[in-house]
């Protein structure tokens, strides 16, 4: 063969077909998920920032890729091993999250999948240069309810306390019990959405986006601005709560919960935006003065030299169709597997209303009217059965025995226990309604007819002159999980076994004088709960304790 007959191999030409195949796989996975999120947690005030963050992250990703192209920093060095590893992690997270309603896995799985695609096509260095786009997407992921409860409780109490103190200094008739504000004749519940966690995430995300786009050289300035967004969010939410309280006080409850409630939310972001701009200006002024004092130029935004990449841009995005098709097939299979793993077997024990199942008289106990208000088992925000009010049936009664000893009973039942809607632990409800807890303990409580004692919890709650001893247990399916994480794990195990378990909170409490012995109160509650279970088991076995 002569040199004249040798022809060079043709360069691969760019085609949009492989990218369309990948896009089809992503659409099959995430369009149904995002629709469900829009009708679920993204449709609530608590997580309304989710779709905003997703849209901004996608726009930023496009802008960042174009910027890297102009700077000549998009490389074509595929990394198949880490790429496949991230892709498989994302697929597994999607399957588990979608089938078991673990929302943070379902939504968060998009991040490793996109990272895997970038690694397979461009390599590690290009993926590293796009890190902020993937990090920014974390702010769209709905947090588990147990994490939200842990973070929002001190925020809600802090916002309520500061709002009460400021309005009292201004001369308004206001009082507070936990996260409930009383102003004039009105009662306002500072809900999770008003606690600042959702706005904190949104403001923190936008603040980090602002810093990434401006690209200040001063690390101290960037860190300070990121950290100070937290008190900015707290301040803005406090202003919001005070405005809502004043609107309700002057214009009534309908105005406070109507259009002006949404206006107060807009005011929150206006106040926060103004504070961020003012703070950034102050930090810029301090940086300039510090630079002048040191005798050097003030830090300026980073400017990178732009290069001409018009000849090579299309080549960098050439994807092999033999790679795109298997990836898309794996995505489609993950959707089918998630559908197969969705639990369908309902484990519902209760067959009638709790008021009909639980007798008004049993053993030495009989129901009596009581002047004492019980602590709510949940904080109902008026929106129906959701994460704030997860129960299908609730019963509250007070019983007295022949010795005049009173025990307050609260039962809360839910037909379905899912990862995003599950039973509230009493510790959360008591603290939210202004109580302080002490002597919390986990105990083994024997029940008649049971071979093994059940796992229960006890604590003493105090509020001003009220001292209340509380015993309770939570049954989910056939188990008694200890805490929010244990409840999630129990729900997950039942779901992987194809079951959707029911759940019930069984709570007994009694008021004590300061001199009373709490051990006696707990012993009384244990006797009451044993008698109650024996009476309920006759007509509804397995409702309170599995049989």
PyMOL commands that set and color helices and strands:
alter all, ss='L'
color gray80, all
select helices_A, chain A and resi 3-5+17-39+41-43+45-47+49-70+80-100+103-121+124-129+131-140+145-169+192-194+197-214+219-251+253-257+259-294+313-316+321-341+354-357+426-432+484-496+518-539
alter helices_A, ss='H'
color red, helices_A
select strands_A, chain A and resi 174-177+180-183+186-189+345-347+361-362+365-367+393-400+406-414+436-445+454-463+466-476+499-501+503-512
alter strands_A, ss='S'
color yellow, strands_A
deselect
rebuild
show_as cartoon
